[in-house]
Amino acid sequence: MENTNLPSDHLPILFTDLSGLSHEGIYNSAIHAFVEKIGDEGPEDSGISYAAEEIREWEYLDDQESSDPDIMNIL
């Protein structure tokens, strides 16, 4: 993994696996894994988990970018 620091628990991130595929999800320190987001059904709707060793790089997602059209930022 290029970025040797791990992200904060449960914050939205974009991570790239060793195959070069990008995934949106979170880091879960309890299982020491990156978990891909697959839906908006809540905690029971978890995606595929990737061990931290399988991740090439990661970055935090910008809070300004929302994929939910029902959320509006009011400044």
C-alpha positions in Angstrom: 0.0 0.0 0.0 1.5 3.3 -1.0 -0.2 5.3 1.7 1.0 3.5 4.8 -1.4 5.4 7.1 -4.8 3.9 7.4 -8.0 6.1 7.1 -10.2 6.9 10.0 -12.9 4.4 10.8 -16.1 4.5 8.8 -15.5 7.7 6.8 -16.2 7.6 3.1 -13.1 6.8 1.0 -12.1 5.9 -2.5 -9.6 3.0 -2.5 -7.7 1.1 -5.2 -6.9 -2.6 -5.0 -3.8 -4.2 -6.2 -5.5 -5.0 -9.5 -5.9 -1.3 -10.1 -9.7 -1.3 -9.6 -11.2 1.6 -7.7 -13.9 1.1 -5.0 -16.0 3.5 -2.9 -16.5 2.5 0.7 -15.1 2.7 4.2 -12.3 1.4 6.3 -13.3 -0.8 9.3 -10.6 -1.0 11.9 -12.3 -3.8 13.8 -11.7 -6.2 10.9 -8.6 -4.4 9.6 -10.2 -4.2 6.1 -11.6 -1.8 3.5 -15.3 -2.5 2.8 -16.8 -1.6 -0.5 -20.2 0.2 -0.5 -22.8 -1.6 -2.5 -26.1 0.0 -1.5 -27.9 2.4 0.8 -29.8 -0.2 2.8 -27.9 0.4 6.1 -25.2 -1.5 8.0 -26.6 -4.9 7.0 -26.0 -4.0 3.3 -22.2 -4.4 3.4 -20.0 -5.0 0.4 -16.9 -7.0 -0.3 -14.1 -6.7 2.2 -10.5 -6.2 1.2 -7.6 -6.7 3.6 -5.5 -3.6 4.1 -2.6 -5.5 2.4 -4.7 -5.8 -0.8 -5.1 -2.0 -1.1 -2.6 0.0 -3.2 -3.9 3.5 -2.3 -6.8 5.4 -0.8 -8.1 8.9 -0.4 -11.0 10.5 1.5 -14.0 11.4 -0.6 -14.8 15.1 -0.8 -17.8 16.0 1.4 -19.1 18.3 -1.4 -19.6 15.5 -3.8 -22.8 13.6 -3.0 -24.2 10.7 -5.1 -27.6 11.2 -3.4 -29.7 13.7 -5.3 -32.0 14.1 -2.3 -29.3 15.8 -0.3 -28.8 19.5 -0.8 -26.0 21.6 0.6 -27.1 25.0 1.9 -24.4 27.6 2.4 
